Amino acid sequence: MRTTMRQMMGVFAQFDRGMFVAKLHRGRRTEGNKGEYTYGGPAPKEPVTRTPHY
């Protein structure tokens, strides 16, 4: 009985993950079609300079 319950929990977890990933892909595709950023933000306009810490 315990094995069956674990397997059923695994089935639902796998299904939920699949739905979540599909939703993310669909959203990124929609944003890309609109011309918006899909992964991260825009590139910086000028290089970032870092000062050394002494």
C-alpha positions as CSV (number, residue, x, y, z in Angstrom):
1,M,0.0,0.0,0.0
2,R,2.8,2.4,0.9
3,T,4.5,1.8,-2.5
4,T,1.3,2.5,-4.4
5,M,0.8,5.8,-2.5
6,R,4.4,6.9,-3.3
7,Q,4.0,6.0,-6.9
8,M,0.7,8.0,-7.1
9,M,2.4,11.0,-5.4
10,G,5.2,10.7,-8.0
11,V,2.7,10.6,-10.9
12,F,1.0,13.8,-9.7
13,A,4.3,15.6,-9.0
14,Q,5.5,14.7,-12.5
15,F,2.2,15.9,-14.0
16,D,2.3,19.2,-12.0
17,R,5.9,19.8,-13.0
18,G,5.0,19.3,-16.6
19,M,2.1,21.7,-16.4
20,F,4.4,24.3,-14.7
21,V,7.1,24.0,-17.4
22,A,4.6,24.2,-20.2
23,K,3.1,27.4,-18.6
24,L,6.6,29.0,-18.4
25,H,7.4,28.1,-22.1
26,R,4.1,29.5,-23.2
27,G,4.6,32.7,-21.3
28,R,8.2,33.1,-22.7
29,R,6.9,32.5,-26.2
30,T,4.2,35.1,-25.8
31,E,6.6,37.7,-24.4
32,G,9.1,37.0,-27.2
33,N,6.4,37.4,-29.8
34,K,5.6,40.8,-28.3
35,G,9.3,41.8,-28.6
36,E,9.9,41.8,-24.9
37,Y,12.7,40.3,-22.9
38,T,12.2,36.6,-22.2
39,Y,15.3,35.6,-20.4
40,G,16.7,38.2,-17.9
41,G,16.8,41.9,-18.4
42,P,18.2,44.2,-21.0
43,A,21.9,44.4,-21.6
44,P,23.6,47.2,-19.7
45,K,24.3,50.3,-21.9
46,E,27.8,50.8,-20.6
47,P,30.2,48.3,-19.1
48,V,30.0,47.8,-15.3
49,T,33.3,48.8,-13.7
50,R,34.1,47.4,-10.3
51,T,36.4,49.0,-7.8
52,P,38.7,46.7,-5.8
53,H,38.0,46.3,-2.1
54,Y,41.1,46.8,0.0
